Amino acid sequence: MTKYSLTKTKKEYLGITLFQIKAEMSFGNVIRGELGGWIEKKENLDKNGDAWVFGNALVSGNAQVYDNAQVYGNARVSGDARVSGDAWVYGNAWVSGDAWVSGNAWVSGKLKLLAGFFFGLRYKKEEIKYVQVDDNYELIYKGDAEFGDDEYDEIQKAIKLLGEKGKLKNGKILI
């Protein structure tokens, strides 16, 4: 069975025709028959997983929402942007260009992410730490971390493990 369909209900946004989506089956927090948000084409929303676009949210261009990601409120996802994992984009947030939001990230408010990767939140100005891995990479973390006697070898092991677990993409750690 198909996860969702494009309805005949359309609206124009910045010269682009968007279609409201309708759930053809129940999954995650979505009930069969529920109307969702607005997408330009079926390629914008994964046909698998629990990914969904709710309410007044819009997804257009080559943007993709997949895995268990959710886009809702007045959020906009466009260009070549990707929203994946358990990420949420909501409120008046706008993610576009080559930007990626993944893992357990939440993007909300008036944020406009035009390029790059959004990995998560910093709570109450907690310290974000960096360890140089090599000329091209730094390991970014918060809290206490122990790397052993030879930091380089331990970090290389961590990077290898992240790669094996599918948590490393294009040199970026997916949370």
C-alpha positions in Angstrom: 0.0 0.0 0.0 1.1 3.5 -0.7 2.1 5.6 2.3 0.5 8.9 1.0 -0.9 10.5 -2.1 -1.0 14.0 -3.5 -4.4 15.5 -3.3 -6.0 17.7 -6.0 -5.8 20.5 -3.5 -3.1 22.9 -4.7 -1.6 26.2 -3.7 1.0 28.5 -5.2 4.0 29.5 -3.2 6.7 31.7 -4.8 5.6 30.6 -8.3 5.7 26.9 -7.4 2.6 24.7 -7.3 2.4 22.6 -4.2 0.0 19.8 -3.4 -1.5 18.8 -0.1 -0.7 15.3 1.0 -3.0 12.7 2.4 -2.0 9.6 4.4 -3.1 6.4 2.6 -2.1 4.3 5.6 -1.5 4.8 9.4 2.1 5.1 10.5 4.0 6.8 13.3 1.7 9.7 14.6 -0.2 9.8 11.3 -3.7 8.3 10.9 -4.9 6.9 7.6 -6.9 9.6 5.8 -5.2 12.5 7.6 -4.4 15.5 5.5 -0.8 16.7 5.8 1.2 19.7 4.6 2.3 20.7 1.2 4.9 19.2 -1.2 5.8 20.0 -4.8 6.4 16.4 -5.9 6.5 12.9 -4.5 10.3 12.9 -4.4 10.1 15.5 -1.6 8.7 13.0 1.0 10.0 9.5 1.6 7.6 6.7 0.8 9.1 4.6 3.7 9.6 5.3 7.3 7.5 7.7 9.4 8.6 10.9 7.8 5.7 13.4 7.4 4.9 17.0 6.5 2.1 18.4 8.7 -0.3 21.4 8.6 0.9 24.5 6.8 4.5 23.3 6.3 6.0 23.3 2.8 8.6 21.1 1.1 9.8 22.0 -2.5 12.5 21.9 -5.0 14.9 19.0 -4.6 14.5 19.0 -0.9 13.9 15.6 0.8 12.3 14.6 4.1 12.9 11.0 5.1 13.5 8.4 7.8 11.4 9.6 10.8 11.8 13.3 10.3 8.9 15.7 10.8 8.2 19.2 9.2 5.4 21.2 10.7 4.0 24.6 11.7 4.9 27.2 9.1 8.3 25.6 8.4 9.8 25.7 4.9 12.2 23.1 3.4 13.5 23.9 -0.1 16.4 23.8 -2.5 18.6 20.7 -2.0 18.0 20.6 1.7 17.7 17.3 3.6 15.8 16.6 6.8 16.4 13.1 8.1 16.7 10.8 11.1 14.5 11.9 14.0 14.9 15.6 13.1 12.1 18.1 13.5 11.8 21.4 11.6 9.0 23.5 12.9 7.6 26.9 13.8 8.7 29.5 11.3 12.0 27.8 10.5 13.3 27.7 7.0 15.9 25.2 5.7 17.1 25.6 2.2 20.0 25.5 -0.2 22.4 22.6 0.6 21.5 22.5 4.3 21.1 19.2 6.1 19.2 18.6 9.4 19.7 15.2 10.8 19.8 12.9 13.8 17.8 14.2 16.8 18.1 17.8 15.8 15.2 20.3 16.3 15.1 23.4 14.2 12.5 26.0 15.2 11.7 29.7 15.6 12.9 32.1 13.0 16.0 30.2 12.0 17.0 30.3 8.3 19.6 27.6 7.5 20.8 28.1 4.0 23.8 25.8 3.8 25.7 23.4 6.1 24.7 20.9 8.6 22.6 21.3 11.8 23.5 18.7 14.4 21.7 19.6 17.6 21.2 22.0 20.4 23.5 23.6 23.0 21.8 23.8 26.4 22.4 26.8 28.7 25.7 27.8 27.1 27.3 24.4 27.8 30.9 24.2 26.5 31.4 22.7 23.1 34.8 21.0 22.7 36.9 20.1 19.7 39.7 17.6 19.2 41.8 17.8 16.0 41.7 14.4 14.3 43.8 15.2 11.3 44.2 18.0 8.8 40.6 17.7 7.6 38.6 16.7 10.6 37.8 17.7 14.2 35.7 15.7 16.6 33.0 17.9 18.2 31.6 16.9 21.6 30.2 18.2 24.8 30.6 16.9 28.3 33.5 14.7 29.4 35.3 12.5 27.0 38.3 10.2 27.3 40.4 9.4 24.3 43.1 7.2 25.9 46.9 7.6 25.8 47.1 8.1 22.0 44.3 10.5 21.2 44.7 10.1 17.4 44.3 6.3 17.5 41.3 6.5 19.7 39.6 9.1 17.6 40.4 7.1 14.4 38.7 4.1 16.1 35.7 6.3 16.9 35.4 7.6 13.4 35.7 4.1 12.0 33.0 2.9 14.4 30.7 5.8 13.4 31.2 4.9 9.8 30.4 1.3 10.4 27.2 2.2 12.2 26.1 4.6 9.4 26.5 7.7 11.6 29.1 9.3 9.3 28.2 10.9 6.0 30.4 13.1 3.8 32.8 13.5 6.8 30.1 14.7 9.1 28.8 12.9 12.2 25.1 12.2 12.1 23.6 12.4 15.6 
